[in-house]
Amino acid sequence: MRTVIGAVGRVLVTVGLLILLFVAYQLWGTGIYEARAQSDLESQFNRDLARQGSQSTTTTSGATSTTAPTATTTPAALSPAPADGDPVGVIKIDKIGVDKVVVEGTSVPDLRKGPGHYTGSPLPGQLGNAAIAGHRTTYGAPFGDLDQLAPNDKISVRTLTGTWDYKVLNDYPIAVKPNQTEVLDPTTDPATGQPVATLTLTTCEPKYQATERLVVKAQLTSSQTPLPGPARRKLVLDAGLSGGGESRAPVLIAGLIAAAVGALWWLLFHRYPLWTTWFAGVIPFLVVLFVFYTYLERVLPNNY
């Protein structure tokens, strides 16, 4: 009887440790993936900036002059619609320490790379409501402290057309349901009824859950003239913040491999109970466990 109780106890302790390791992976391990993706996006964005600079070089009467991209440069020449997964620009919010490359798209794979620009919404700096979503607790938590913003706080976004400065509007942040897509609609000037250039940031609310969306809306500063924006499209607020939906086959395969490596490690350690045996087994087990957690996290209902 004692043997059975002891075995059950060891199993429960092991399961508890695996759950704690998975929580640690969710909160910090996913940041490793995001950091690598951000590095790649930053390199690509810098190449785009360099290419943009070279294209702005013009020859007039045999003389060559270089013109840096500005807010008044023709948007069609400087800012074509980025492809899904490509960098859009760099968003900076000094108050909460945000300095991230924004990727085009808000699908689950896109948001693993960093904040994602809602495809179909204007780009930052364009007339209309540019919208960006980001995770709050996983994958680097780019919008983890979005709730700390207050009216008149500054948000800047550097794109191929220049650096665009926004100030948070009154009454924000606010929490809405995932189906309240009206927060992504264009904002109009109460006096004229004409659309104005705004920036909307969305993330999960509250932290560690995805039952609602936290929304921050900011308006382009009056000292800057917005570029023309695209035709209005209906956007989906939920986007990739709810996760799930990927194939479960890789999860099963990775889980079986992790179980096999763990069982082999356990057998070797009980046969040769030495600290060298323990360390020799823990490294490959943690590697395959990390791979298993990577696939497991992708099929869960929420990525926060």
SULDATA-V861561 format. One record per pair of residues at least 24 apart in sequence whose ideal C-beta (glycine too) atoms are under 7 Angstrom apart, sorted by sequence separation. I is the first residue (numbers start at 1). J is the second residue. D is the distance in whole Angstrom. If there is no record, write none. Layout:
i: <I	I>
j: <J	J>
d: <D	D>
This chain:
i: <91	111	149	213	261	85	52	84	114	147	106	112	115	146	261	111	114	115	88	197	102	175	258	210	257	258	183	210	124	166	125	258	84	88	89	124	177	178	202	123	125	176	125	175	176	204	254	255	175	254	48	125	175	176	124	91	173	174	254	44	45	100	173	44	172	173	79	98	155	172	251	45	172	250	251	41	186	168	169	251	96	169	168	169	167	184	248	96	166	167	246	95	96	131	166	184	246	71	95	166	167	181	183	129	146	166	181	244	45	129	164	165	181	244	129	146	180	243	244	95	128	129	143	243	42	165	178	242	243	41	94	143	164	178	242	243	38	41	93	241	38	121	155	91	92	91	118	161	90	128	136	147	149	89	90	127	135	136	146	89	128	129	130	131	132	133	134	89	127	133	137	146	88	126	129	131	136	137	41	41	37	38	124	37	38	37	34	33	34	34	79	79	78	79	78	75	73	71	69	71	69	70	210	69	210	208	127	126	127	204	125	126	127	128	125	126	127	126	131	34	35	33	34	133	122	30	31	52	122	133	30	31	27	27	49	26	48	120	121	120	118	118	116	111	110	111	108	106	107	106	108	75	71	75	71	71	138	138	137	135	136	135	108	29	29	25	30	21	25	22	26>
j: <115	135	173	237	285	110	78	110	140	173	133	139	142	173	288	139	142	143	117	226	132	205	288	241	288	289	215	242	157	199	159	292	119	123	124	159	212	213	237	159	161	212	162	212	213	241	291	292	213	292	87	164	214	215	164	132	214	215	295	86	87	142	215	87	215	216	123	142	199	216	295	90	217	295	296	87	232	216	217	299	145	218	218	219	218	235	299	148	218	219	298	148	149	184	219	237	299	125	149	220	221	235	237	184	201	221	236	299	101	185	220	221	237	300	186	203	237	300	301	153	186	187	201	301	101	224	237	301	302	101	154	203	224	238	302	303	100	103	155	303	101	184	218	155	156	157	184	227	157	195	203	214	216	157	158	195	203	204	214	158	197	198	199	200	201	202	203	159	197	203	207	216	159	197	200	202	207	208	113	114	112	113	199	113	114	114	112	112	113	114	159	160	160	161	161	161	161	161	160	162	161	162	302	162	304	304	226	226	227	304	226	227	228	229	227	228	229	229	235	139	140	139	140	239	229	138	139	160	230	241	139	140	137	138	160	138	160	233	235	235	235	239	240	240	240	241	240	239	240	240	243	227	224	228	225	227	303	304	304	303	304	304	303	290	293	290	297	289	293	293	297>
d: <6	6	6	6	5	6	6	7	7	6	5	5	5	6	5	7	6	7	5	4	6	5	5	6	5	5	5	6	4	5	6	4	7	6	6	6	6	6	7	6	5	6	7	5	5	6	5	5	7	4	7	4	6	6	5	7	5	5	5	7	4	5	6	5	7	5	6	6	6	5	5	7	5	5	5	5	6	6	5	6	4	6	5	6	6	5	6	5	4	6	5	7	7	5	6	6	5	7	6	6	6	6	7	6	6	7	7	6	6	7	6	5	5	6	5	5	7	6	5	5	5	6	6	6	5	7	6	7	6	4	7	4	6	4	6	4	7	6	5	7	6	7	5	7	5	5	7	6	7	6	4	6	5	5	5	6	7	5	6	5	7	5	5	5	5	5	5	4	5	7	6	6	6	7	6	7	6	6	6	7	7	7	6	4	5	7	6	6	7	6	7	5	5	5	5	6	6	6	6	5	6	5	4	6	6	6	4	6	7	5	6	5	6	4	6	7	4	4	6	4	7	7	4	5	4	5	7	5	6	6	5	5	6	7	7	6	6	4	6	6	5	7	7	5	6	7	4	4	5	5	5	4	6	6	6	7	6	5	4	6	6	6	7	7	7	7	7	7	4	6	6>
